[in-house]
Amino acid sequence: MKLTHHEQTPIPEHVFAQYIRIIGKGKKGSRPLTQAEAYEAMRLILADEVQPVQLGAFLMLMRVKEESPEELAGFVLAARESAKLSADHTLVDLDWSSYAGKRRHLPWFLLSALLLADKGINVFMHGAGGHTAGRLYTQDMLKYLSISAAHSVTEAKQQLKDHHFSYLSLEHFCPKLHEIIELRPLLGLRSPVHTLVRLINPFNAAHSIQGIFHPGYRPVHQEAAALLQQPHAAVLKGEGGETERNPDIDCLVQSVHNGELSDENWPAIFKRRHVKDEEMDPKQLGLIWQGQHQDEYAEQSILGTAAIALKLLGKAHTQEEAYQLATTYWLSRDKQKFA
């Protein structure tokens, strides 16, 4: 016998629908996800167990409301589990995320990271490129320094052992997250994935440094790092959203050290502001390193960024000591590299 309209079996609710409802039920009915709920939501996403329309709705609802530290921590835990990396915390001294791309100045922070590597500090950099037009992404800049990006976790480990530096794109250790980042042109907005990847720390390094663009995200990253029990982490509003100190302005660094949160202001190095680069020629990266070109903004950006990293690493106890050590590193660098 044929069922009438009222007798038809209702379609069961998709398991992911509850997470969309929690954050999307209006001003009075919605609430943030708990860390456990955020973990499960991201686990389902990374396991390809959600429909495209659900993913789009979830990402944009999260974008509008902005992630809480608990949500961010839950997302990161799910991403780390999905990546299935055999984390070796002794392999990497400093985890360095690079996802924003540069549009006003060259990526001077890359030379800061390489300066640390030149002195035997193992720096692992991870990022993604191409998701926003008009920006220079780290993975595309490496060739101007005769550096090859790694194409696998195994290759990254070998590069770290051989050169104390490696860059690995997100697509090679968590392809699903990379796929979601690539939705930026389709959605017109960045998503929570752009935030969580900065905290993913694939090799479980004891020290992690991140740059953000919007100052409001700085304490969220700081508190999420504490929830993730990251031993040492620093987050700053970096030039263009990258982990790069702008020497023209004060720089507030918000850190976590063994569960304790702290804020520290690094004052501007210059009293006057520099104009943005008229032309961003990546060849300048190698010329600056080799000492064949002088640029006071670039040099102080390199030194200032390196100083923050050195203090985070415990190589210096004060800002003055950190800056002096960065300067010593710079003056004694191997200028024959990156030709």
BELDA-V274197 format. One record per backbone hydrogen bond with DSSP energy under -0.5 kcal/mol. NH is the residue of the N-H (numbers start at 1). CO is the residue of the C=O. If there is no record, write none. Layout:
BEGIN
nh={NH/NH}
co={CO/CO}
END
This chain:
BEGIN
nh={7/8/8/17/19/20/21/22/23/24/25/29/30/31/38/39/40/41/42/43/44/45/46/47/48/49/54/55/56/57/58/59/60/61/62/63/64/65/66/72/73/74/75/76/77/78/79/80/81/82/83/84/84/85/87/89/91/92/93/94/95/96/97/98/102/108/110/111/112/113/114/115/116/117/118/119/119/120/121/122/123/123/124/124/125/125/126/127/128/135/136/137/140/141/141/142/144/145/146/147/150/156/157/158/159/160/161/162/163/164/164/165/166/168/169/170/172/173/174/177/178/179/180/181/182/183/184/186/187/188/194/195/195/196/197/198/199/200/204/206/207/208/209/210/212/215/217/218/219/220/221/222/223/224/225/226/227/228/229/230/231/232/233/234/235/236/237/238/238/239/241/242/244/247/249/251/253/253/254/254/255/255/256/257/258/260/262/264/266/266/267/269/270/277/281/282/284/285/286/287/288/289/290/291/291/292/293/299/300/301/302/303/304/305/306/307/308/309/310/311/312/313/314/315/316/322/323/324/325/326/327/328/329/330/331/332/333/335/337/339}
co={4/4/5/14/16/16/17/18/19/20/21/25/26/22/34/35/36/37/38/39/40/41/42/43/45/44/51/51/52/53/54/55/56/57/58/59/60/61/62/68/69/70/71/72/73/74/75/76/77/78/79/80/81/80/85/87/88/88/122/122/207/124/209/126/136/106/107/108/108/109/110/111/112/113/114/115/116/117/116/120/121/164/94/122/123/166/96/168/98/132/102/135/137/137/138/138/141/142/143/142/167/152/153/154/155/156/157/158/159/159/160/159/123/125/150/127/169/170/170/174/174/175/176/177/178/180/181/183/183/184/191/191/192/192/193/195/196/197/201/92/93/232/95/234/236/213/214/215/215/216/217/218/219/220/221/222/223/224/226/225/229/206/256/208/254/210/252/212/236/244/238/239/242/245/246/266/251/264/235/252/253/262/233/260/231/257/255/253/251/264/265/247/247/104/279/280/281/282/282/283/284/285/286/287/288/287/287/295/296/297/298/299/300/301/302/303/304/305/306/307/308/309/311/310/310/318/319/320/321/322/323/324/325/326/327/328/330/333/334/336}
END
